[in-house]
Amino acid sequence: MSDPQIREQVERIGETYAEVKNAMADLDREMVRLEILLSPWGGDKP
């Protein structure tokens, strides 16, 4: 494999990693939102 190919693959992996990180952050926000919605105290912890 030549250098340009390796560089291209590394860039693609970096982009995929960034997408996964963004998706995980979205998931975290949704989980927090769900916890607040499902909380009997409306989000305020006793």
C-alpha distance matrix in Angstrom:
0.0 3.8 6.7 8.4 6.4 6.9 10.3 11.1 10.7 12.7 15.2 15.6 16.3 18.7 20.5 20.9 22.2 24.6 25.8 26.5 28.3 30.4 31.2 32.3 34.5 36.0 36.7 38.4 40.6 41.6 42.5 44.7 46.3 47.0 48.5 50.7 51.8 52.5 54.3 58.0 58.6 56.6 53.9 56.3 56.0 59.4
3.8 0.0 3.8 5.7 5.5 6.5 8.8 10.2 11.0 12.6 14.6 15.7 16.9 18.7 20.4 21.4 22.8 24.7 26.2 27.3 28.8 30.7 31.9 33.1 35.0 36.5 37.6 39.2 41.1 42.3 43.4 45.4 46.9 48.0 49.4 51.5 52.6 53.6 55.2 59.0 59.3 57.2 54.5 56.9 56.7 60.2
6.7 3.8 0.0 3.8 5.4 5.1 6.1 8.6 9.9 10.5 12.3 14.2 15.3 16.4 18.4 19.9 20.9 22.5 24.4 25.6 26.8 28.6 30.2 31.4 32.9 34.7 35.9 37.2 39.1 40.6 41.7 43.4 45.0 46.3 47.7 49.6 50.9 52.0 53.5 57.3 57.4 55.3 52.4 54.6 54.5 58.0
8.4 5.7 3.8 0.0 3.8 5.5 5.1 6.1 8.6 9.8 10.5 12.2 14.2 15.2 16.5 18.3 19.8 21.0 22.6 24.3 25.6 27.0 28.6 30.2 31.5 33.0 34.5 36.1 37.6 39.0 40.4 42.2 43.5 44.9 46.5 48.2 49.3 50.6 52.3 56.1 56.2 53.8 51.2 53.5 53.6 57.2
6.4 5.5 5.4 3.8 0.0 3.8 5.5 5.1 6.2 8.6 9.9 10.6 12.3 14.2 15.4 16.5 18.3 20.0 21.2 22.5 24.3 25.8 27.0 28.5 30.3 31.6 32.8 34.6 36.3 37.5 38.8 40.8 42.1 43.2 44.8 46.8 47.8 48.9 50.6 54.4 54.8 52.5 49.9 52.4 52.4 56.0
6.9 6.5 5.1 5.5 3.8 0.0 3.8 5.4 5.1 6.1 8.6 9.8 10.5 12.3 14.3 15.3 16.3 18.4 20.0 20.9 22.4 24.3 25.6 26.7 28.5 30.2 31.3 32.7 34.7 36.0 37.0 38.9 40.6 41.6 43.0 45.1 46.3 47.3 48.8 52.7 52.9 50.8 48.1 50.4 50.2 53.7
10.3 8.8 6.1 5.1 5.5 3.8 0.0 3.8 5.5 5.1 6.2 8.6 9.9 10.5 12.4 14.2 15.2 16.5 18.5 19.9 20.9 22.6 24.3 25.6 27.0 28.7 30.1 31.4 33.1 34.7 35.9 37.6 39.1 40.5 41.9 43.7 45.0 46.2 47.7 51.5 51.5 49.3 46.5 48.8 48.8 52.4
11.1 10.2 8.6 6.1 5.1 5.4 3.8 0.0 3.8 5.5 5.1 6.2 8.7 9.9 10.6 12.4 14.2 15.4 16.6 18.4 19.9 21.2 22.6 24.3 25.8 27.1 28.6 30.3 31.8 33.1 34.6 36.4 37.6 38.9 40.6 42.4 43.4 44.7 46.4 50.2 50.4 48.0 45.4 47.9 48.1 51.8
10.7 11.0 9.9 8.6 6.2 5.1 5.5 3.8 0.0 3.8 5.4 5.0 6.1 8.5 9.8 10.5 12.1 14.2 15.3 16.4 18.2 19.9 20.9 22.3 24.3 25.6 26.7 28.4 30.3 31.4 32.6 34.6 36.0 37.0 38.6 40.7 41.7 42.7 44.4 48.2 48.6 46.4 43.8 46.3 46.3 49.9
12.7 12.6 10.5 9.8 8.6 6.1 5.1 5.5 3.8 0.0 3.8 5.4 5.1 6.2 8.7 9.8 10.4 12.3 14.3 15.2 16.3 18.4 19.9 20.8 22.5 24.3 25.5 26.7 28.7 30.2 31.2 32.9 34.6 35.8 37.2 39.1 40.4 41.5 43.0 46.8 46.9 44.8 42.0 44.3 44.2 47.7
15.2 14.6 12.3 10.5 9.9 8.6 6.2 5.1 5.4 3.8 0.0 3.8 5.4 5.0 6.2 8.6 9.7 10.6 12.4 14.2 15.2 16.6 18.4 19.9 21.1 22.6 24.3 25.7 27.1 28.7 30.1 31.7 33.1 34.6 36.1 37.8 39.0 40.4 41.9 45.7 45.7 43.4 40.7 43.0 43.3 46.9
15.6 15.7 14.2 12.2 10.6 9.8 8.6 6.2 5.0 5.4 3.8 0.0 3.8 5.4 5.1 6.2 8.5 9.9 10.6 12.3 14.2 15.4 16.5 18.3 20.0 21.1 22.5 24.3 25.9 27.0 28.5 30.4 31.6 32.8 34.5 36.3 37.3 38.5 40.3 44.1 44.4 42.0 39.5 42.1 42.4 46.0
16.3 16.9 15.3 14.2 12.3 10.5 9.9 8.7 6.1 5.1 5.4 3.8 0.0 3.8 5.4 5.1 6.0 8.6 9.8 10.4 12.1 14.2 15.2 16.3 18.3 19.8 20.8 22.3 24.3 25.5 26.6 28.6 30.1 31.1 32.6 34.6 35.8 36.8 38.4 42.2 42.5 40.4 37.8 40.2 40.2 43.7
18.7 18.7 16.4 15.2 14.2 12.3 10.5 9.9 8.5 6.2 5.0 5.4 3.8 0.0 3.8 5.4 5.0 6.2 8.7 9.9 10.4 12.3 14.2 15.2 16.5 18.4 19.8 21.0 22.7 24.3 25.5 27.1 28.7 30.1 31.5 33.2 34.6 35.8 37.2 41.0 41.0 38.8 36.1 38.4 38.4 42.0
20.5 20.4 18.4 16.5 15.4 14.3 12.4 10.6 9.8 8.7 6.2 5.1 5.4 3.8 0.0 3.8 5.4 5.1 6.2 8.7 9.8 10.6 12.3 14.2 15.4 16.5 18.3 20.0 21.2 22.6 24.3 25.9 27.1 28.5 30.3 31.8 32.9 34.4 36.0 39.8 39.9 37.4 34.9 37.4 37.8 41.5
20.9 21.4 19.9 18.3 16.5 15.3 14.2 12.4 10.5 9.8 8.6 6.2 5.1 5.4 3.8 0.0 3.8 5.4 5.0 6.2 8.6 9.8 10.5 12.3 14.2 15.2 16.3 18.3 20.0 20.9 22.3 24.4 25.6 26.7 28.4 30.3 31.3 32.4 34.2 38.0 38.4 36.1 33.6 36.3 36.5 40.2
22.2 22.8 20.9 19.8 18.3 16.3 15.2 14.2 12.1 10.4 9.7 8.5 6.0 5.0 5.4 3.8 0.0 3.8 5.4 5.1 6.1 8.6 9.8 10.5 12.3 14.2 15.1 16.4 18.5 19.9 20.8 22.6 24.3 25.5 26.8 28.7 30.1 31.1 32.6 36.4 36.6 34.5 31.8 34.2 34.2 37.8
24.6 24.7 22.5 21.0 20.0 18.4 16.5 15.4 14.2 12.3 10.6 9.9 8.6 6.2 5.1 5.4 3.8 0.0 3.8 5.4 5.0 6.2 8.6 9.8 10.5 12.3 14.1 15.3 16.6 18.4 19.8 21.2 22.6 24.3 25.7 27.2 28.6 30.1 31.4 35.2 35.2 32.8 30.1 32.5 32.9 36.5
25.8 26.2 24.4 22.6 21.2 20.0 18.5 16.6 15.3 14.3 12.4 10.6 9.8 8.7 6.2 5.0 5.4 3.8 0.0 3.8 5.4 5.1 6.1 8.6 9.9 10.5 12.2 14.2 15.4 16.5 18.2 20.1 21.0 22.4 24.3 25.9 26.8 28.2 30.0 33.8 34.0 31.5 29.1 31.9 32.4 36.1
26.5 27.3 25.6 24.3 22.5 20.9 19.9 18.4 16.4 15.2 14.2 12.3 10.4 9.9 8.7 6.2 5.1 5.4 3.8 0.0 3.8 5.4 5.0 6.1 8.6 9.8 10.3 12.2 14.3 15.1 16.2 18.4 19.8 20.7 22.3 24.3 25.4 26.4 28.1 31.9 32.3 30.1 27.7 30.4 30.5 34.1
28.3 28.8 26.8 25.6 24.3 22.4 20.9 19.9 18.2 16.3 15.2 14.2 12.1 10.4 9.8 8.6 6.1 5.0 5.4 3.8 0.0 3.8 5.4 5.1 6.2 8.7 9.8 10.5 12.5 14.3 15.2 16.7 18.4 19.9 21.0 22.8 24.3 25.5 26.8 30.6 30.6 28.5 25.7 28.1 28.2 31.9
30.4 30.7 28.6 27.0 25.8 24.3 22.6 21.2 19.9 18.4 16.6 15.4 14.2 12.3 10.6 9.8 8.6 6.2 5.1 5.4 3.8 0.0 3.8 5.4 5.1 6.2 8.6 9.8 10.7 12.4 14.2 15.5 16.6 18.3 20.0 21.3 22.5 24.2 25.7 29.4 29.4 26.9 24.3 27.0 27.6 31.3
31.2 31.9 30.2 28.6 27.0 25.6 24.3 22.6 20.9 19.9 18.4 16.5 15.2 14.2 12.3 10.5 9.8 8.6 6.1 5.0 5.4 3.8 0.0 3.8 5.4 5.0 6.1 8.6 9.9 10.5 12.2 14.3 15.2 16.3 18.3 20.0 20.8 22.1 24.0 27.7 28.1 25.7 23.5 26.4 26.9 30.6
32.3 33.1 31.4 30.2 28.5 26.7 25.6 24.3 22.3 20.8 19.9 18.3 16.3 15.2 14.2 12.3 10.5 9.8 8.6 6.1 5.1 5.4 3.8 0.0 3.8 5.4 4.9 6.2 8.7 9.8 10.4 12.4 14.1 15.1 16.3 18.4 19.7 20.7 22.1 26.0 26.3 24.3 21.7 24.3 24.4 28.0
34.5 35.0 32.9 31.5 30.3 28.5 27.0 25.8 24.3 22.5 21.1 20.0 18.3 16.5 15.4 14.2 12.3 10.5 9.9 8.6 6.2 5.1 5.4 3.8 0.0 3.8 5.4 5.0 6.3 8.7 9.8 10.7 12.4 14.2 15.4 16.8 18.4 19.9 21.0 24.8 24.6 22.4 19.6 22.2 22.6 26.3
36.0 36.5 34.7 33.0 31.6 30.2 28.7 27.1 25.6 24.3 22.6 21.1 19.8 18.4 16.5 15.2 14.2 12.3 10.5 9.8 8.7 6.2 5.0 5.4 3.8 0.0 3.8 5.4 5.1 6.2 8.6 10.0 10.5 12.3 14.3 15.5 16.4 18.2 19.8 23.5 23.6 21.0 18.8 21.8 22.6 26.4
36.7 37.6 35.9 34.5 32.8 31.3 30.1 28.6 26.7 25.5 24.3 22.5 20.8 19.8 18.3 16.3 15.1 14.1 12.2 10.3 9.8 8.6 6.1 4.9 5.4 3.8 0.0 3.8 5.4 5.0 6.1 8.6 9.7 10.4 12.2 14.2 15.1 16.1 17.9 21.7 22.2 20.0 17.8 20.9 21.3 25.0
38.4 39.2 37.2 36.1 34.6 32.7 31.4 30.3 28.4 26.7 25.7 24.3 22.3 21.0 20.0 18.3 16.4 15.3 14.2 12.2 10.5 9.8 8.6 6.2 5.0 5.4 3.8 0.0 3.8 5.4 5.1 6.3 8.6 9.8 10.6 12.4 14.2 15.2 16.3 20.1 20.2 18.2 15.5 18.2 18.4 22.0
40.6 41.1 39.1 37.6 36.3 34.7 33.1 31.8 30.3 28.7 27.1 25.9 24.3 22.7 21.2 20.0 18.5 16.6 15.4 14.3 12.5 10.7 9.9 8.7 6.3 5.1 5.4 3.8 0.0 3.8 5.5 5.2 6.2 8.6 9.9 10.7 12.3 14.2 15.3 19.0 18.7 16.2 13.7 16.6 17.6 21.3
41.6 42.3 40.6 39.0 37.5 36.0 34.7 33.1 31.4 30.2 28.7 27.0 25.5 24.3 22.6 20.9 19.9 18.4 16.5 15.1 14.3 12.4 10.5 9.8 8.7 6.2 5.0 5.4 3.8 0.0 3.8 5.4 4.9 6.1 8.5 9.8 10.3 12.0 13.9 17.5 18.0 15.4 13.6 17.0 18.0 21.7
42.5 43.4 41.7 40.4 38.8 37.0 35.9 34.6 32.6 31.2 30.1 28.5 26.6 25.5 24.3 22.3 20.8 19.8 18.2 16.2 15.2 14.2 12.2 10.4 9.8 8.6 6.1 5.1 5.5 3.8 0.0 3.8 5.4 5.1 6.1 8.6 9.8 10.4 11.9 15.7 16.4 14.5 12.4 15.5 15.8 19.3
44.7 45.4 43.4 42.2 40.8 38.9 37.6 36.4 34.6 32.9 31.7 30.4 28.6 27.1 25.9 24.4 22.6 21.2 20.1 18.4 16.7 15.5 14.3 12.4 10.7 10.0 8.6 6.3 5.2 5.4 3.8 0.0 3.8 5.4 5.0 6.2 8.6 9.9 10.4 14.1 14.0 12.0 9.3 12.3 12.8 16.6
46.3 46.9 45.0 43.5 42.1 40.6 39.1 37.6 36.0 34.6 33.1 31.6 30.1 28.7 27.1 25.6 24.3 22.6 21.0 19.8 18.4 16.6 15.2 14.1 12.4 10.5 9.7 8.6 6.2 4.9 5.4 3.8 0.0 3.8 5.5 5.2 6.2 8.6 9.9 13.3 13.4 10.6 8.9 12.4 13.9 17.5
47.0 48.0 46.3 44.9 43.2 41.6 40.5 38.9 37.0 35.8 34.6 32.8 31.1 30.1 28.5 26.7 25.5 24.3 22.4 20.7 19.9 18.3 16.3 15.1 14.2 12.3 10.4 9.8 8.6 6.1 5.1 5.4 3.8 0.0 3.8 5.4 5.0 5.9 8.2 11.7 12.8 10.6 9.6 13.2 14.2 17.5
48.5 49.4 47.7 46.5 44.8 43.0 41.9 40.6 38.6 37.2 36.1 34.5 32.6 31.5 30.3 28.4 26.8 25.7 24.3 22.3 21.0 20.0 18.3 16.3 15.4 14.3 12.2 10.6 9.9 8.5 6.1 5.0 5.5 3.8 0.0 3.8 5.5 5.2 5.8 9.6 10.4 9.0 7.3 10.5 10.7 14.0
50.7 51.5 49.6 48.2 46.8 45.1 43.7 42.4 40.7 39.1 37.8 36.3 34.6 33.2 31.8 30.3 28.7 27.2 25.9 24.3 22.8 21.3 20.0 18.4 16.8 15.5 14.2 12.4 10.7 9.8 8.6 6.2 5.2 5.4 3.8 0.0 3.8 5.5 5.1 8.5 8.2 5.9 4.3 8.0 9.5 12.8
51.8 52.6 50.9 49.3 47.8 46.3 45.0 43.4 41.7 40.4 39.0 37.3 35.8 34.6 32.9 31.3 30.1 28.6 26.8 25.4 24.3 22.5 20.8 19.7 18.4 16.4 15.1 14.2 12.3 10.3 9.8 8.6 6.2 5.0 5.5 3.8 0.0 3.8 5.6 8.2 9.1 6.4 7.0 10.6 12.4 15.2
52.5 53.6 52.0 50.6 48.9 47.3 46.2 44.7 42.7 41.5 40.4 38.5 36.8 35.8 34.4 32.4 31.1 30.1 28.2 26.4 25.5 24.2 22.1 20.7 19.9 18.2 16.1 15.2 14.2 12.0 10.4 9.9 8.6 5.9 5.2 5.5 3.8 0.0 3.8 6.4 8.6 7.5 8.1 11.3 12.0 14.4
54.3 55.2 53.5 52.3 50.6 48.8 47.7 46.4 44.4 43.0 41.9 40.3 38.4 37.2 36.0 34.2 32.6 31.4 30.0 28.1 26.8 25.7 24.0 22.1 21.0 19.8 17.9 16.3 15.3 13.9 11.9 10.4 9.9 8.2 5.8 5.1 5.6 3.8 0.0 3.8 5.3 5.3 5.6 8.0 8.4 10.6
58.0 59.0 57.3 56.1 54.4 52.7 51.5 50.2 48.2 46.8 45.7 44.1 42.2 41.0 39.8 38.0 36.4 35.2 33.8 31.9 30.6 29.4 27.7 26.0 24.8 23.5 21.7 20.1 19.0 17.5 15.7 14.1 13.3 11.7 9.6 8.5 8.2 6.4 3.8 0.0 3.8 5.6 7.6 8.7 9.2 10.1
58.6 59.3 57.4 56.2 54.8 52.9 51.5 50.4 48.6 46.9 45.7 44.4 42.5 41.0 39.9 38.4 36.6 35.2 34.0 32.3 30.6 29.4 28.1 26.3 24.6 23.6 22.2 20.2 18.7 18.0 16.4 14.0 13.4 12.8 10.4 8.2 9.1 8.6 5.3 3.8 0.0 3.8 5.5 5.4 6.7 7.6
56.6 57.2 55.3 53.8 52.5 50.8 49.3 48.0 46.4 44.8 43.4 42.0 40.4 38.8 37.4 36.1 34.5 32.8 31.5 30.1 28.5 26.9 25.7 24.3 22.4 21.0 20.0 18.2 16.2 15.4 14.5 12.0 10.6 10.6 9.0 5.9 6.4 7.5 5.3 5.6 3.8 0.0 3.8 5.8 8.4 10.5
53.9 54.5 52.4 51.2 49.9 48.1 46.5 45.4 43.8 42.0 40.7 39.5 37.8 36.1 34.9 33.6 31.8 30.1 29.1 27.7 25.7 24.3 23.5 21.7 19.6 18.8 17.8 15.5 13.7 13.6 12.4 9.3 8.9 9.6 7.3 4.3 7.0 8.1 5.6 7.6 5.5 3.8 0.0 3.8 6.2 9.4
56.3 56.9 54.6 53.5 52.4 50.4 48.8 47.9 46.3 44.3 43.0 42.1 40.2 38.4 37.4 36.3 34.2 32.5 31.9 30.4 28.1 27.0 26.4 24.3 22.2 21.8 20.9 18.2 16.6 17.0 15.5 12.3 12.4 13.2 10.5 8.0 10.6 11.3 8.0 8.7 5.4 5.8 3.8 0.0 3.8 6.3
56.0 56.7 54.5 53.6 52.4 50.2 48.8 48.1 46.3 44.2 43.3 42.4 40.2 38.4 37.8 36.5 34.2 32.9 32.4 30.5 28.2 27.6 26.9 24.4 22.6 22.6 21.3 18.4 17.6 18.0 15.8 12.8 13.9 14.2 10.7 9.5 12.4 12.0 8.4 9.2 6.7 8.4 6.2 3.8 0.0 3.8
59.4 60.2 58.0 57.2 56.0 53.7 52.4 51.8 49.9 47.7 46.9 46.0 43.7 42.0 41.5 40.2 37.8 36.5 36.1 34.1 31.9 31.3 30.6 28.0 26.3 26.4 25.0 22.0 21.3 21.7 19.3 16.6 17.5 17.5 14.0 12.8 15.2 14.4 10.6 10.1 7.6 10.5 9.4 6.3 3.8 0.0
